[in-house]
């Protein structure tokens, strides 16, 4: 039967979030109910609260989560009750043209749970990225559950569900960073910091972190940056070129999502180098570049959506590296908080005081 649980919702654009009671239905065919153990506070959740994604209020916030499968509906074979899972927001269909071509990470028909969670009065909720995990329990499509080693800390494992995977994947999957490469990362919050860590994991020889906040640059050093540039006081393009023999970096990851920083990334790469856009721009932003420069510099200009990850492939592998001590995912957890502290966590995130606040239930 349906369950009533505590959860964090955003009722209206810009209004403070609130903890309230919601109704979670029993899972239907292809669905699962997951008992949430931990969920990171991601900037995307703040975008939802601010109406930056769409206006389908009220939103059930939270999406960067790990927990235990409590129950599953008919025809679910990939997970079972008791499994420890990381939630993902791209449950691949297996049938679209990308999946049929063997590129399921680009699936064009990802899906979510068919049923809706609601408020007590029956008002339907819009779960953030189809997950809604600032809650004691949530309903998702079973394909959004990726089974991983239960030895991992939920507070750490859940971060793979969004920001950390986006950054790691931008460097490794999209950017193709390899041994001996030079890499520049512009914007060193949680996603950019993960791109730094991913570049180190891939064997990059020179990793240049760029930001306007010295605190984030110091954190980037701890995550693997070999050099840092404060772009508030230094031209980052010139600095990156100087640090790469005058050539520019082999791969530049733009983790801000602004036209100004994208132009910096474009001109800071080596000829035939790669630019990866993983920062999320707003709808009104536009970019202007001389077409001759785009032609003359060659290389690749890529966008990275969710780090071009395939959760079933990438999540277990990264958790294994974490458990082996080869990937310090715990470095991203600045603090753990309770469910009623999400609004304060948004403020700390806005001030740049944290990499990740993590709700632990």
N, C-alpha and C positions, 0 to 999 in steps of 0.2 A: 504494500500500500504506500501511497505518497507519504513523504516525510517533511516535517517542518524543521528548518535549520536556521542558524544565524548567518548573516551575510552582509557584505558592504555593497550599497547601491548608490548610484548618482541619479537623483530624481529630475534635475533640471540643469541646464547649461550654467556652469560656473558656480553652482550651489555646492556648499560643503557636502562631502559624502556622509552617509549615515549607516549605522548598523541596524538592521531590521530582521524580521523573520520572513523567510521565503519558503515556497513549497517546491519540493523536488519530486517529480513523478517517478514511479517505477520505470526501469529501462524497457524500451520497446525493442523491436527487431533491430539489430545492428548497433544498439546503444549500451552504455555502461554508466553506472553510478560509482563515483570515486570519492572516498573519504580523504579530504585534503589534509596533508600534514604540514606543508609549507608552501608559500607563494610569494615570489619577489614582487616588489613595487616597481613597476616599469613605467617609463615616460609615456608609453602608449596608453596606459590607464588614465593618466592625466589628460591626454588628448581627448579621450572619450568624455571625461568629465567636463572639459571645456567646449565640447561640441565640435571638435576638430576632425572627427571621423565621420559622423553623421548625426542626425537629430532624432534617432530612434530611442529616446528616453522612455522609461527609466532603464539605465544600464546596470547589469550585474558585473562589477569590475573584477579584475584579476585574471591572469592567464599564464603566468610563469611559474608553474606549479608541479609538485610531486605528491603522490599519495598512494593509497591502497585501494584496489578495485574491490568494491563491496558487493556488487551484483551486476549481472549482464543479462541482456535480452536474448531473444531467439537468434540463431544463426551466427552467434559470436564465437569465433574459434581462436582468435589471436591472443586474447587474454582471458583470465579466469579469476573468480573471487580469490582474494589473498595476494594477488600479484602486486609487486611494487612497481609503479609506473611514473614516468615523466609525461606530462600532457603536452601535446603539440597542436598547433592550429592549422596544420595542413594534412588532413587525413586523405591520402591519395586514393583515387577511384579505381585504378588498374585498367580502365577501359578507354580513356581519352587518347587522342593522337600522340601526346607526349608519353604517356605510359606505354602505349603499344610500340613506340620507338625505343623503349628501354631507357627512357629519361624520366622516371617517375618524380624526381625532385622538381620537375617543371609542371607537374600535373595541373591541367586546366579546369578540373572539375572536382576540387577538394570539397569535402562536405562536413557538416556538423550534425548534432542530434536533431531529429525531426520534431520531437516534442518540445514544448516550452516550459521553462520554470516560471513561476508566477509569485506575485505578492499574495498575501492572505485574502485580499479582495478579488483575486482573479486577474489582476493586471499582468499582462505578459511582460517578461523581462527580456532585454537584449544582452546576452552574455558577451563580454569582451572577447573578440577574436573567436567566438564560438565556444568559449570555455567557461568564463565566470567562476574564478577560483578563489576570490576573497570570500570564502564560504566554508562552512564545516563539511559540506558535501556538494557535489555538482554533477550534472548530467551531461555527458558528451557522447559523440560517436565513438564506438569502440576503436576505430582506426586512429583516433586521437590519443590513444594510450600506447605508450612505448615501454615495454617491459625492460627493466635494467636491474643490475645487481643490487639486492636489498641491503648490502653492507654500506652503501653510500648514504651520507647524511641527506635527509630530505631537503634541508635548507640550501644545500649545495646543488643537489641533483636538479631541483626545479629550475635553476637558472638556465639550464640548457634549453628550456622551453621557449625562450625568446632571445633576450639581449646577448647573452654570452655566446649562444650558438650563432647569432647573426654576425658577431664580430669575428669569431674563430673561422666561420665559414667564408666570410668575405675575403679573408687572407688566404686560406688553404684551398677552398673549393672554387670560389670565383676568381680570385687573383692568381691562383696557381703558384703561390710563393714556394720557392725551392731552395735547396742548399746553396749557400753562397750569395743569394740575392741581396740587393739593397731594397729596403722598404721604408716608406714614409707613411705615417698615420696622422691625419689631420682631424683633431677632435678626440680627446682622450677621456671621455666619460666611460660608462660601462661597456658600450659597444666598441668604441675605439680601443679601450684597454684590452678587450678580448682579442681584437685584431693584432695588437702588439704581442699578446701571449701566443696567438696562433702562429704569427711569423717566427717567433722564437722556436716553437715546437717544430716548425717546418724546416728549420736550419738556416734562416736568414743570417747573413754575416753582419749586416748593419741595419739597425731598426731605429728610425728617427721619429720621435714623438713630437707632435706640434699641438700646442694649445695656448690659451691666453691666461690660464690659471696655473700658477706654480705648484699648487697642491696636486693637481691632476698630473702634472709632469713628473713630480716626485713619485707618485703612484705608478705611472707608466714605467719608470726606471725599475721599480720593484717587480713589475710584470715582465720585464725583459728588454726594454728600450736601451739601446747603447748610447744614444744621443737625444737631447731634448732641445726644443726651440720654443721660446715664448714669442708668439706671433703678434703680441700686443706691442712689443718693442723692437722686433727684428723681422725683416722681410723673409717670410718662410721659403719662398721660391729660391731666393739667393742663398739662404742658409742650407737648404737641402742640396742644391747644386754644389756648393762649396764642400759639403760633407761627402759627396759622391764623385769627386774628381772633376767637377765641372759639368757632369753629364746629366744629372738628375737620377731619381730612383727607378729601379726596375718596376716596382709596383707601388702605386700611391693609393691608399685607402682613404676616402673622404667619408668621415663619420659624423658630419655636422648636418648636411642637407641644406646648404645655402649656396646661392650662385657665386658669391665671392670666394668661398672656400673651395668650390668646385673648380673655379678658374685657377686658383692656386695649385690644386692637385694636377690640373691639366698641364700647366707649364712647369711643374716640378718633376715630371716624369722624364725618363730618358727617351730618346728617339726609339720608336717601336716598343716603348714600355706600355704598361697597363694602368688605367685608372679604374678604380672600383668605387661606385657610389653606393654606400650602405646607409648613410644618413637620410632621414625621411624629410623631403621638402613639403611645404604647404602648397595648396592648390594654386595660389596666385603667383607663385614664383616662376620666373622665366630666366633663360640663359642665353647669352649672346656671345658667340665666339667667331672669329674670322674663319670662314670655311677653308681658306687656303692653309691656315694653321692645322686644322683638323686633317686635311689631306696630306700636308707636308710632313707631319710628325709621325704618321703611321701608327702602328700599335693597335691597342684595343681600348674602347671606352665601354665599360660594363656597369650594369646595375646589379646589386645583390639583394635578393628578396629572401629573407630568412637564411642568409648565408648559403643559398643553393643547397640546403641540407636535405638529406633523406633520413628522417628520424630513425627508422628501423635500422639503418646502417650506422649513422653517426652517433646517436645517443649512447648505445651500449659501448661503443669503442671509446668514446671520451670518458665515460664513467670508469671503464677499466684503466685508462691512463691515470685518472684521478686516484683510484685506489692503489695503483702502483707507485704513487708519489711522483709521477712524471708531469702532472698537469695540476697546478695549484688553483683549482676552482674555488677553494675556500677564501682565496684572497679577495674575491668580489663581495663577500658578505661583510658589510660594514657594521650592521646591527641586526638583531632579531627583535621583533615587536609583536604586540597582540593585535587582534582584529580591529579594535577600536582606535588604533593609532595610525591608520592609513592617511588621514588628512594631514597629520603632522609630518608624516614621511614624505608626502608630496612637497611640503614646504622645504624640508631639508634637501630634497632632490633639486628643487628649484634654485636653492642657494649654492648648490655644488658641494654640499657637505658629505655626501655619501656616494659610493659606487652602487650599492644595493642595500636597501632596507628589506628584510624578509619577514613576512608574517608567518609565525609558527603557531599551529593550532594543536 
